[in-house]
């Protein structure tokens, strides 16, 4: 993350208000009025524009289903000759022995490094029980196509309720109760479902694959060579879980890995609970974390956000600081409309994620129709070299979330001046470069100290009611 001087809040706000006057956009009174409105995340989402039809450009002659064995997390071990675990664990242990939380961030002592490492293993427990963040785990264990706790007799009974409006309300409520911070519904585009599932994920060995097919059948099932999904499965419930922002902004460090590990565990809990509800209602459910299909385009179609330069979903509420999971189902549901709130235009100018990516995996260039072997071509977007990213993870012995940490959208409701920035993103795009400069000047994107994980008040799942209350906070100077 780039070095730079910070300015105090008063100076920053004077700059923002002066800029707004020059733009003829707001009076100070109007800005203050927006502060209260935007503190409600629902109000923030309401400010986005809903659109009809596909929210991104597609070349239908090129776009097709992608093989899971070709995603970067599976391809990298074959290129490097060792599993991801083998390549990273030796550096994890080196960091611990030398009192570091990554190869570039000091923990302060070996004892402190162990505390962060222990927290990571604790918080990843549920995800680890499922395995590989759900990659290649289709119809395995808790991600089974069959009920895991609901009585099969009940699940096999015909549905008593088939009203899409009522079922949509119920499904979204259950998803929220299961821990989802955002929930959306879309029609299933089968091109977003993997053509094959890799059954030995993240391995250096040749991929062991099963084809994922759709056919006319009442229940999903598995054979020696195929994973079969009923043709009736036409809807997707997409969920996003927020990650602790302060921990993400300690990137790259074991603290960041704690945030992502907890996110993955919450993903697993959410999809399993929602799937069991759907089955108990008499419908089919295919729970998926990182596996089964591409989560980002499904989330975009479900109205949760837009795709950013970093290749991640950018939401109005939390920016890219979320983890995504989904449940494919034949339950009749009402799809949500996709949204736009200026992400694509802003990412064209911002480039903070590309600038501060330690592996330079994120492109500084323009959108295009194709990228690397581990990218699925046929969509007009930014294509990034995720193999570089994974190699850095191996070397650092920890997760990197720099592209999330420095993204201006990650701040959420952190300051009311940022809501003016979001207004300007949509209405005065010629000011985007200036907004990025102000974001840097105010000190956002500066790496947090790992010790803040223990020093700050923390709420359930690391999400506190005052998570964006930054008025009195001044970030410490980052490591180089």
C-alpha positions in Angstrom: 0.0 0.0 0.0 1.3 3.4 -0.9 2.9 5.7 1.6 1.5 9.2 2.1 0.8 11.9 4.6 -2.6 12.1 6.2 -4.7 15.1 6.9 -7.1 15.7 9.7 -10.9 15.4 9.4 -11.6 19.1 9.5 -9.2 19.8 6.6 -10.5 16.9 4.6 -14.1 18.0 5.1 -13.2 21.6 4.1 -11.7 20.2 0.9 -14.8 18.1 0.2 -17.2 20.9 0.7 -15.1 23.3 -1.3 -15.0 20.7 -4.1 -18.7 20.3 -4.0 -19.2 24.0 -4.3 -17.0 24.1 -7.4 -19.0 21.3 -8.8 -22.3 23.1 -8.0 -23.5 19.8 -6.5 -24.3 20.3 -2.9 -24.6 22.9 -0.2 -23.1 22.0 3.3 -26.7 21.6 4.6 -27.5 19.1 1.9 -24.4 17.1 2.7 -25.3 16.9 6.3 -28.7 15.7 5.5 -27.2 12.9 3.4 -25.1 11.8 6.4 -28.1 10.6 8.3 -29.7 9.0 5.3 -26.6 7.1 4.3 -25.9 5.7 7.8 -28.7 3.2 6.9 -27.3 0.6 4.6 -30.8 0.0 3.1 -30.9 3.7 2.1 -27.5 3.3 0.5 -28.7 0.5 -1.7 -31.8 2.5 -2.5 -29.6 5.1 -4.1 -28.3 2.6 -6.7 -30.1 2.5 -10.1 -31.8 -0.8 -10.9 -31.6 -1.9 -14.5 -33.5 -4.3 -16.8 -31.6 -7.0 -18.6 -28.0 -8.1 -18.5 -25.8 -5.7 -16.4 -22.6 -6.5 -18.3 -21.6 -7.1 -21.9 -21.3 -10.6 -23.2 -20.1 -12.2 -26.4 -22.6 -15.0 -26.7 -20.5 -16.7 -29.4 -17.6 -17.1 -26.9 -19.0 -17.3 -23.4 -19.4 -20.9 -22.2 -19.2 -23.0 -19.1 -15.8 -23.0 -17.5 -13.9 -26.1 -16.1 -13.2 -25.8 -12.4 -9.8 -27.5 -12.9 -8.7 -24.3 -14.7 -9.5 -21.8 -12.0 -6.3 -20.3 -10.6 -6.5 -22.0 -7.2 -6.5 -25.3 -8.9 -4.2 -24.5 -11.8 -1.4 -22.9 -9.8 -0.4 -26.1 -7.9 0.0 -28.0 -11.2 2.2 -25.2 -12.6 4.3 -25.0 -9.5 4.6 -28.8 -8.8 3.2 -28.8 -5.2 -0.1 -28.3 -3.4 -1.1 -24.9 -2.1 -0.8 -26.2 1.4 2.8 -27.4 0.8 3.8 -24.2 -0.8 2.4 -21.9 1.9 2.7 -23.8 5.2 6.5 -23.7 5.3 6.3 -19.9 5.1 3.5 -19.8 7.8 5.8 -21.6 10.1 8.8 -19.4 9.2 6.7 -16.3 10.0 5.8 -17.8 13.4 9.3 -18.7 14.3 10.6 -15.2 13.4 7.7 -13.3 15.1 6.0 -12.1 11.9 2.4 -12.2 10.6 3.6 -12.3 7.0 6.9 -12.0 5.2 6.6 -8.2 5.4 4.6 -7.5 8.5 6.1 -7.9 12.0 3.9 -9.3 14.8 6.1 -7.9 17.6 7.0 -11.2 19.1 6.8 -14.9 18.5 4.0 -15.2 21.1 2.0 -12.5 19.2 2.6 -14.3 15.9 1.3 -17.5 17.5 -1.8 -15.8 18.8 -2.8 -14.6 15.3 -2.0 -18.0 13.8 -4.1 -19.8 16.5 -7.0 -17.5 15.8 -6.8 -18.2 12.1 -7.1 -22.0 12.7 -9.9 -21.5 15.2 -11.9 -19.2 12.8 -11.4 -21.5 9.8 -12.7 -24.6 11.6 -16.1 -24.8 9.9 -14.7 -24.1 6.5 -12.0 -26.7 7.0 -14.6 -29.3 8.0 -16.2 -28.7 4.6 -12.8 -28.5 2.8 -11.2 -26.3 0.3 -13.6 -23.4 0.7 -16.2 -25.6 -1.0 -14.1 -26.0 -4.2 -14.7 -29.4 -5.7 -16.9 -30.4 -2.8 -20.1 -30.7 -4.8 -22.3 -33.4 -3.1 -19.6 -34.1 -0.5 -20.3 -34.1 3.3 -22.2 -31.0 4.5 -22.5 -29.8 0.9 -24.6 -32.9 0.1 -27.3 -32.8 -2.5 -29.5 -34.7 0.0 -30.8 -33.6 3.4 -28.1 -33.5 6.1 -30.5 -32.9 9.1 -34.0 -32.3 7.9 -36.2 -35.5 8.0 -36.1 -37.2 4.5 -39.8 -38.1 4.9 -40.6 -34.3 5.1 -38.3 -33.4 2.3 -39.8 -36.0 0.0 -43.4 -34.7 0.5 -44.8 -32.4 -2.2 -44.6 -28.7 -1.4 -47.5 -27.1 0.5 -46.5 -23.6 -0.6 -45.8 -22.5 -4.2 -46.4 -18.8 -4.1 -43.2 -17.1 -5.3 -43.8 -13.9 -3.4 -44.2 -15.7 0.0 -41.3 -18.1 -0.7 -39.0 -15.2 -1.7 -39.8 -13.5 1.6 -39.2 -16.7 3.6 -36.0 -17.6 1.8 -34.5 -14.2 2.2 -35.5 -14.2 5.9 -33.9 -17.6 6.5 -30.8 -16.5 4.7 -30.4 -13.5 7.0 -31.1 -15.6 10.1 -28.4 -18.0 8.8 -25.9 -15.1 8.8 -26.0 -13.5 5.4 -25.5 -9.8 5.4 -26.9 -9.4 1.8 -29.2 -11.7 -0.1 -30.3 -11.5 -3.7 -32.0 -13.8 -6.2 -31.4 -14.4 -9.9 -32.4 -16.7 -12.7 -29.7 -19.3 -13.3 -27.5 -18.8 -16.3 -26.1 -22.2 -16.8 -23.0 -20.8 -18.4 -22.1 -19.6 -14.9 -22.1 -23.2 -13.6 -18.8 -25.1 -14.0 -18.6 -27.7 -16.8 -16.6 -30.0 -14.5 -15.9 -30.3 -10.8 -12.3 -31.0 -9.7 -12.5 -33.7 -7.1 -8.9 -33.3 -5.9 -8.8 -29.5 -5.5 -5.6 -27.5 -5.1 -3.5 -30.6 -5.9 -0.3 -30.8 -8.0 -1.5 -34.1 -9.4 -3.5 -34.3 -12.7 -7.1 -33.2 -12.0 -9.7 -35.8 -11.1 -12.9 -34.5 -12.6 -16.7 -35.1 -12.8 -18.9 -33.5 -15.4 -21.7 -31.3 -14.1 -24.8 -31.9 -16.2 -28.5 -30.9 -16.3 -31.1 -33.4 -17.1 -34.8 -34.2 -16.7 -34.8 -35.8 -13.2 -36.7 -35.3 -10.0 -33.7 -35.3 -7.7 -30.0 -34.4 -8.1 -27.6 -37.3 -8.0 -24.1 -38.4 -8.6 -22.5 -41.2 -10.7 -19.0 -42.4 -11.2 -18.4 -39.7 -13.9 -21.2 -37.1 -13.5 -22.9 -34.7 -11.1 -26.5 -34.4 -12.2 -28.7 -31.3 -11.5 -32.4 -31.4 -12.4 -33.5 -29.3 -15.3 -36.0 -27.7 -12.9 -33.3 -25.9 -11.0 -33.6 -22.4 -12.5 -33.1 -20.0 -9.6 -30.1 -19.0 -7.4 -30.1 -17.5 -3.9 -26.9 -15.5 -3.6 -25.6 -14.5 -0.2 -22.8 -12.2 0.9 -21.2 -12.1 4.3 -19.3 -9.1 5.4 -15.7 -9.4 6.7 -14.2 -7.4 9.5 -12.9 -4.3 7.8 -10.2 -3.4 10.3 -8.7 -6.9 10.0 -8.9 -6.8 6.2 -7.0 -3.5 6.3 -4.1 -5.2 8.1 -3.3 -6.9 4.8 -1.2 -8.8 4.0 -1.0 -10.5 7.4 -2.3 -13.5 9.4 -4.9 -11.0 10.8 -6.3 -10.7 7.2 -6.3 -14.5 7.0 -8.4 -14.5 10.2 -11.0 -12.2 8.5 -11.2 -14.4 5.4 -11.2 -17.6 7.3 -14.2 -16.4 9.4 -15.9 -15.3 6.2 -15.5 -18.8 4.6 -16.8 -20.5 7.8 -19.9 -18.2 7.8 -20.4 -19.0 4.1 -20.6 -22.7 4.9 -23.0 -22.2 7.7 -25.3 -20.0 5.6 -25.6 -22.2 2.5 -26.2 -25.4 4.6 -29.0 -23.8 6.6 -30.7 -22.3 3.6 -30.4 -25.5 1.7 -32.0 -27.5 4.5 -34.9 -25.0 4.7 -35.5 -25.4 1.0 -35.4 -29.2 1.2 -37.8 -29.2 4.1 -40.2 -27.1 2.1 -40.2 -29.9 -0.6 -37.8 -28.4 -3.1 -34.3 -29.2 -4.4 -31.3 -27.3 -3.1 -27.7 -27.4 -4.4 -25.5 -25.6 -1.7 -22.3 -24.1 -2.9 -19.5 -22.0 -1.5 -16.6 -21.4 -4.0 -17.6 -24.5 -6.0 -20.3 -25.4 -8.5 -20.2 -22.1 -10.3 -18.9 -18.6 -10.6 -20.2 -16.6 -7.6 -19.4 -13.0 -8.9 -21.6 -13.0 -12.0 -24.4 -14.7 -10.1 -24.2 -12.0 -7.4 -24.2 -9.3 -10.1 -27.3 -10.8 -11.7 -28.9 -11.1 -8.2 -28.5 -7.3 -7.7 -25.9 -7.4 -5.0 -23.4 -5.1 -6.7 -21.1 -4.5 -9.7 -17.8 -6.0 -10.7 -14.7 -4.0 -10.0 -11.2 -3.7 -11.6 -10.0 -6.2 -8.9 -12.4 -8.8 -10.3 -14.4 -8.8 -7.1 -18.1 -7.9 -6.4 -18.4 -4.3 -5.2 -21.5 -3.8 -3.1 -23.0 -0.5 -2.0 -22.9 -1.5 1.6 -19.4 -3.0 2.1 -17.6 -2.5 -1.2 -15.6 -5.7 -2.1 -15.2 -6.7 1.6 -17.5 -9.7 1.4 -17.4 -13.4 0.7 -20.0 -14.9 -1.6 -21.9 -18.2 -1.5 -25.1 -19.5 -3.2 -27.8 -22.1 -3.3 -29.2 -23.3 -6.6 -32.8 -24.4 -6.4 -36.1 -25.1 -8.2 -38.1 -23.3 -5.5 -40.2 -20.7 -7.3 -38.8 -17.3 -6.4 -38.9 -13.7 -7.7 -35.5 -12.5 -9.1 -34.0 -9.2 -8.1 -32.9 -6.6 -10.6 -29.2 -5.9 -11.2 -28.0 -2.5 -9.9 -25.5 0.2 -11.0 -24.0 2.9 -8.8 -20.9 4.0 -10.7 -18.4 1.3 -10.0 -17.3 0.7 -13.6 -16.7 4.4 -14.3 -14.9 4.9 -11.0 -12.6 1.9 -11.5 -11.6 3.2 -14.8 -9.9 6.2 -13.1 -9.1 4.9 -9.6 -6.6 2.0 -10.0 -5.7 1.9 -6.3 -6.1 -1.8 -6.2 -3.7 -2.3 -9.2 -1.3 0.2 -7.7 -1.1 -1.4 -4.3 -1.3 -5.1 -5.4 2.1 -6.5 -4.2 2.2 -9.1 -6.9 0.9 -6.7 -9.6 -1.7 -9.3 -10.5 -4.4 -6.6 -11.2 -4.3 -5.0 -14.6 -3.7 -1.2 -15.0 -5.2 -1.5 -18.4 -8.6 -1.3 -20.0 -11.4 -3.9 -20.0 -11.3 -6.5 -22.6 -13.0 -9.7 -23.8 -10.3 -12.3 -22.7 -7.4 -12.7 -20.4 -5.4 -15.7 -19.1 -5.9 -19.4 -19.2 -7.6 -19.3 -15.7 -10.0 -16.6 -16.8 -13.3 -17.5 -18.5 -13.5 -15.3 -21.7 -16.5 -13.8 -23.4 -17.4 -11.1 -20.9 -16.2 -7.5 -21.2 -14.4 -6.8 -18.0 -11.0 -6.5 -16.4 -9.0 -9.7 -16.6 -6.3 -10.3 -13.9 -3.4 -12.7 -13.4 -4.6 -14.6 -10.4 -1.6 -17.0 -10.6 0.6 -14.1 -9.5 -1.7 -13.4 -6.6 -1.6 -17.0 -5.4 2.2 -17.1 -5.7 2.3 -14.1 -3.4 0.1 -15.9 -0.9 2.5 -18.8 -0.9 5.5 -16.6 -0.4 3.9 -14.4 2.3 2.5 -17.3 4.2 -0.8 -15.5 4.6 -3.8 -14.1 2.8 -3.5 -10.8 0.9 -6.5 -8.5 0.7 -4.8 -5.3 -0.4 -7.2 -4.8 -3.2 -10.1 -5.0 -0.7 -8.3 -2.9 1.9 -7.5 0.1 -0.3 -10.7 0.1 -2.3 -12.6 3.4 -1.6 -15.9 1.5 -1.6 -14.7 -0.7 1.3 -15.2 2.2 3.8 -19.0 2.0 3.7 -20.5 4.7 5.9 -17.1 5.6 7.4 -17.5 9.3 6.9 -20.3 11.4 5.5 -17.8 13.0 3.1 -17.5 9.7 1.4 -21.3 9.7 0.6 -20.7 12.9 -1.3 -17.9 11.1 -3.1 -20.4 8.3 -4.0 -22.8 10.9 -5.2 -20.1 12.4 -7.4 -19.1 9.0 -8.8 -22.6 8.7 -10.3 -23.1 12.3 -11.2 -19.8 14.0 -11.8 -17.4 11.3 -13.1 -14.9 14.0 -14.2 -14.0 14.4 -10.5 -13.1 10.8 -10.0 -9.3 11.3 -10.0 -9.7 14.1 -7.5 -11.7 11.9 -5.3 -9.0 9.2 -5.3 -6.4 11.9 -4.4 -8.6 12.9 -1.4 -9.0 9.3 -0.4 -5.2 8.9 -0.3 -4.8 12.2 1.5 -7.1 11.2 4.2 -5.0 8.1 4.9 -7.3 5.4 3.6 -5.5 2.4 2.4 -2.8 2.7 5.1 -2.1 -0.7 6.6 -3.6 -1.3 10.0 -1.4 -2.6 12.8 -2.1 -6.3 13.5 -2.5 -5.6 17.2 -5.7 -3.7 16.5 -7.4 -7.1 16.2 -7.1 -7.4 20.0 -7.3 -3.7 21.0 -10.6 -2.6 19.3 -14.0 -3.5 20.5 -15.4 -6.4 18.5 -19.0 -7.6 17.9 -20.5 -10.9 16.9 -18.6 -12.3 13.9 -16.3 -9.3 14.1 -19.0 -7.0 12.9 -19.8 -4.1 15.3 -22.5 -1.5 15.3 -19.8 1.2 15.2 -17.7 -0.5 12.6 -17.6 2.6 10.5 -17.2 5.1 13.4 -13.8 6.5 12.4 -14.1 10.1 13.5 -11.6 9.9 16.3 -9.4 7.2 14.7 -6.0 8.1 13.2 -4.2 5.1 11.6 -0.7 4.3 12.7 2.1 4.6 10.3 2.3 1.5 8.2 5.2 -0.9 7.7 7.2 -0.4 4.5 
